[in-house]
Every structure is written in C-alpha cells, then in structure tokens.
Amino acid sequence: MNRLKHLEKRAALRILLFLYEHGEKKWYEIRDGVKASANTINTALIELGKLKLITERREPPQIRYIRLTEAGRKIAEKISEINDILNEIDLEE
C-alpha cells in the first residue's frame, strides 16, 4: 500500500515540518503557524495520526498538544533536507 498518499493531504507536510522545527505545540499554534483552516489542520492531523507520525495529549479544558513520534521525526527530518535542497535551486537560471 502506498502510504505517501496520506502525506499529500493538505498541510500534512507543513505540519510535519512545523513540529520538527518547533517541537510539541498546541493545536491552535499549529493552525496559526501553518496558516491553514481548522478543517484542513484536523484532516491532516487525522491522517498523520493514522500513520503514527504524531501523538496527541489533552489537558483540561480541551487543550490539545501534538508532537512528532520517533517515526514522524525521522520523516520530517528527511522532508526538511528536501526542502533545503529545493530552496538552494536558483529558479532564475
């Protein structure tokens, strides 16, 4: 089964990179940092959770904290490396 399709969900890659760069964050911090709608964030978090790339904990009153799992960190590290390479490409050539 091709699991990459789950990472194609809107904002999933940006969420992985955001958590990789900033560590555990509250749900709304992810929404604000990634600059996506609540629905987009929730859909991507569900997909990332299914892949076991993130974990979530809750504190009253309904505060959600999301962080990368070890597998999520490894994947986000590779995505970060790819992003760095893309940023080095001179598009003016």
Backbone torsions as a table, in degrees:
resi	resn	phi	psi	omega
1	MET	NA	134.8	179.8
2	ASN	-84.4	105.1	-177.9
3	ARG	-85.3	-8.1	177.4
4	LEU	-61.3	-28.0	-179.2
5	LYS	-58.8	-28.2	178.5
6	HIS	-67.9	-30.4	179.4
7	LEU	-79.5	-10.9	177.3
8	GLU	-79.6	-9.9	177.8
9	LYS	-60.0	142.9	-177.9
10	ARG	-51.7	129.0	173.5
11	ALA	78.2	-6.5	-176.7
12	ALA	-60.0	-46.3	180.0
13	LEU	-65.9	-40.0	179.3
14	ARG	-65.3	-36.6	177.9
15	ILE	-66.1	-44.9	178.1
16	LEU	-58.1	-47.0	179.7
17	LEU	-64.3	-41.2	-179.7
18	PHE	-61.2	-47.1	179.5
19	LEU	-67.7	-33.8	177.4
20	TYR	-63.8	-41.3	-177.6
21	GLU	-80.6	-27.2	-171.9
22	HIS	-118.6	-7.1	-178.9
23	GLY	76.1	-164.7	-178.4
24	GLU	-58.1	135.1	-178.4
25	LYS	-139.2	155.1	172.7
26	LYS	-71.9	155.2	-177.5
27	TRP	-53.3	-48.1	-176.0
28	TYR	-68.9	-25.9	175.6
29	GLU	-68.5	-35.9	175.9
30	ILE	-66.3	-46.9	179.0
31	ARG	-56.8	-46.2	-178.9
32	ASP	-70.2	-38.6	-178.3
33	GLY	-70.9	-35.9	-179.1
34	VAL	-86.9	-18.5	179.8
35	LYS	58.9	59.5	178.4
36	ALA	-136.1	164.0	-179.3
37	SER	-71.5	161.1	178.4
38	ALA	-58.3	-42.6	-179.8
39	ASN	-63.4	-42.5	179.1
40	THR	-62.7	-45.1	179.7
41	ILE	-62.4	-47.2	-178.7
42	ASN	-61.7	-43.1	178.7
43	THR	-61.2	-45.5	180.0
44	ALA	-65.8	-40.7	179.4
45	LEU	-63.6	-37.3	176.1
46	ILE	-61.2	-46.8	180.0
47	GLU	-63.7	-44.3	179.6
48	LEU	-65.1	-34.3	176.2
49	GLY	-67.0	-41.1	177.3
50	LYS	-59.5	-35.6	178.9
51	LEU	-82.1	-2.9	-178.6
52	LYS	61.4	36.1	178.2
53	LEU	-94.6	-17.2	176.2
54	ILE	-132.5	160.5	172.0
55	THR	-133.2	156.1	-175.1
56	GLU	-132.3	143.3	170.9
57	ARG	-130.9	152.5	-178.0
58	ARG	-122.0	143.1	173.7
59	GLU	-128.2	143.8	178.4
60	PRO	-62.1	150.2	-9.9
61	PRO	-91.2	95.7	175.2
62	GLN	64.6	39.5	174.4
63	ILE	-92.7	123.5	-179.0
64	ARG	-103.4	126.9	174.7
65	TYR	-110.9	131.0	-178.1
66	ILE	-121.7	137.7	176.6
67	ARG	-143.6	163.0	177.8
68	LEU	-76.6	145.1	167.8
69	THR	-81.8	177.0	177.2
70	GLU	-60.9	-42.8	177.5
71	ALA	-63.9	-40.7	178.0
72	GLY	-62.3	-40.4	178.7
73	ARG	-63.9	-43.0	179.6
74	LYS	-62.5	-44.1	179.7
75	ILE	-67.3	-43.6	179.7
76	ALA	-62.6	-35.1	177.7
77	GLU	-62.2	-43.6	177.6
78	LYS	-65.3	-41.3	177.9
79	ILE	-62.7	-39.5	177.8
80	SER	-61.8	-41.4	177.8
81	GLU	-63.2	-42.7	178.2
82	ILE	-63.5	-42.9	178.9
83	ASN	-60.5	-40.7	178.2
84	ASP	-62.2	-42.6	178.7
85	ILE	-63.3	-44.8	178.5
86	LEU	-59.9	-38.7	-179.8
87	ASN	-69.6	-21.4	179.0
88	GLU	-81.5	-17.2	-177.7
89	ILE	-71.6	127.1	177.6
90	ASP	-84.9	108.6	-177.4
91	LEU	-76.3	-6.6	-179.3
92	GLU	-86.5	-7.6	-177.6
93	GLU	-70.5	NA	NA
